[in-house]
Amino acid sequence: MPRLGLVSNITRPQSGCVTSTPQADVATSPGVLAVLADAELCRELDRVAAAVGVRVVHAGGAVSRKTWSAAAAVVLDEAAAERCGRAALPRRAHVTVLTAADPATATWAAAVAVGAGRVLRLPQQECGLVRALAEAADSVRDDGPRGDVVAVIGGCGGSGASSLAIAVAQAAAEALVVDLDPWGGGIDLLLGAEGVAGLRWPDLAVQSGRLAWSAVRAALPRHRGVSVLSGTRRGYEMAPGPVHAIVDAGRRGGVTVVCDLPRRLTDAAQAALDAADLVVVVSRCDVRACAATGALAPVLAAVNPNVGLVVRGPSPGGLRAAEIADITGLPLLASMRAEPRVAEQPERGGLRAGRRSALAAAARGVLAVLPRASSGPAGNGRAA
C-alpha cells in the first residue's frame, strides 16, 4: 500500500528544465516562476511542486517585471539571483534560492541582493521548499472560500452519530469525512467505500505540516462524491499532528470537513474538537441517553464552546427533544424520527440519506448553522 507523505508519493519527472514555456502563463495565472540552470534542481522543484499542488513555469532568459510580480513564488539559482538583483526588480515575498551544494558566500550575497527569504540545498532541505511553496500558494488562495469543520460525537452509545456524520458529508457541496474512532472498525464500511482504493489511517506517513488538498483528495478513497480518511478493521491510534494536517488541508481546499469522533476523547479527538467550527452531539431520546449527554456536554464545551445538539427518536417514554436540550444545556440543532431502514443500508452498499429522510433533514439543519455557506442547493447530488 502506498504511503502519503509530504513529497514521497510523487514520482520524479524524467526530463530536465523546460525553458521555452511562455512567461505569460505566470502573468495571467499565478504559479511558481523558476529560473534554474541545473537539470537536477529542476526535477526536484517539479517533484515538490507537484506534491504541494502548484504549477511551475520554467524561464530561461530575462524575467520581466510583470512576470516577476505576478508569480505566486519565485525560485532561482545563484546566477539567476545575481541577474535579478542587478536588474533591480521590485522586492517581493516568496523568493527562494536553490543550490545543489552547500551555499557559498556568493550564494548568500546574491540571495540578499534579490530579497530572497530562503536559501535551500536540495534534496537535503526539501521540507523547507515544501513549506515555502505551500505558504506562497496559500497567500494566493487567501481570498478564496475556506471550508467548515464539523465534529460529530455521540452523547451516548448507539446514538447514530456516525450515520449523521456521513449524512452531513453527503448533504455538503464537497466533503471530507475523517474517521477518528480507533476502534470503530472503519467508517468506510458505513459509507460503502470499503472496496474503494485509497489510503487509510495506517497508510499515512504524515506527522505534521501543510498538505495540498488536491494531493490529499487524490490519495484518499472517494465514494458517491465524498472523500474519506477511514480507520481499518484493526485498531489504530491516530496522533494529533496528522489530524491537524489533514483537517487543515480540507479547510484550505474549501471543502466541508466532517470528523467522526469517539466518545473517548483521545489526543486526536481533542485536535479535531479544537479545530471545529461546530461540535454536534447526537443523543437518543430517552432518560439514560439524556443523562449521558448531559455529563459529556460540559467536557466538550471546555474545549470548544460551539456545541449543538441533535436528538434521534424514538422516544419510548414521551421525552421531547426540546426537554433534552433544556436538561443538557445545549442548543437544539435538529431532531429526527427513527428510521429503521437506515440501519439496513450499510449491509446493502452503504448509507444513502434520501433527501426526504429525517436523517438528511437533520444533516441540512447542521449545515445551515455553519459560519460559511457549505451546502449547495442540492448537496452533492449523491443522495438516493
Buried (B, 14 or more C-beta within 10 A) or exposed (E): EEEBBBBEBBEEBEEBBBBEBEBEBBBEEBBBBBBBBBEBBBBBBBBBBBBBBBBBBBBBEEBBEEBBEBBBBBBBBBBBBBBBBEEEBEEBEBBBBBBBEEBEEEBBBBBEBBBBBBBBBBBEBBBBBBBBBBBBBBBBBEEEBBBBBBBBBBBBEEBBBBBBBBBBBBBBBBBBBBBBBBEBBBBBBBBBBBEBEBBBBEBBEBEEBBBBBBBBBBBBBBBBBBBBBBBBEEEBEBBBBBBBBBBBBBBBBBBBBBBBBBBEBBEBBBBBBBBBBBBBBBBBBBEEBBBBBBEBBEEBBEBBEBBBBBBBBEBEEEBEBEBBBEBBEBEBBBBBBBBEEBEEBBEEEBBBBEBEBBBBBBBBBBBEBBEEEBBEEEBBEBBE
